[in-house]
């Protein structure tokens, strides 16, 4: 049975932000990005052997340069939701 009196009550909360209090430092390595070409998974994005834009290993130089310009601390590839079903033996490795 639902207590309708509880549903009708209004609860108040207060959040206090103390910018002078430092608990610790945040490691920049927790912030990262993943490189994934949506719609075609890993192929045709970062890894495209035979493309005139790729290096000798098949990695797109333009995509690598653009990723470097983002200045992120760590890059995951493959990444995102695709990685949950990715099997390394099926890919470039």
Buried (B, 14 or more C-beta within 10 A) or exposed (E): EEEEEEEEEEEEEEEEEEEEEEEEEEEEEEEEBBBBBEEEBBEEBBBBEEBEEBEEEBBBEEBBEEBEEEEBEEBEBBBBEBEEEBEEEEEBE
